[in-house]
Amino acid sequence: MSVSERFEDLPMFLSPEQVSDCTGIHVKSIRRCLANGTLPGDKVGLQWRIYKNILFSNTWKAVFGDGAGTDGQ
């Protein structure tokens, strides 16, 4: 399975736990970054949601070049 296929298999919005699973960063660190604004995300009720294209945009640029991994580009 290619990197692109694995990326596409992820849901559009990820929870802090899912981000932790994908990155290996502790979930408390993910939540801290969300709370202080260094990681963009939206709080829906009591739950955080992180848009996968924002989260992995730098990785996509490094692997596939500018414009890859973004909607409609």
Summary of the structure (lengths in Angstrom):
residues: 73
radius of gyration: 12.5
end to end distance: 22.8
largest distance: 35.7
contacts: 164
relative contact order: 0.16
helix: 51%
strand: 14%
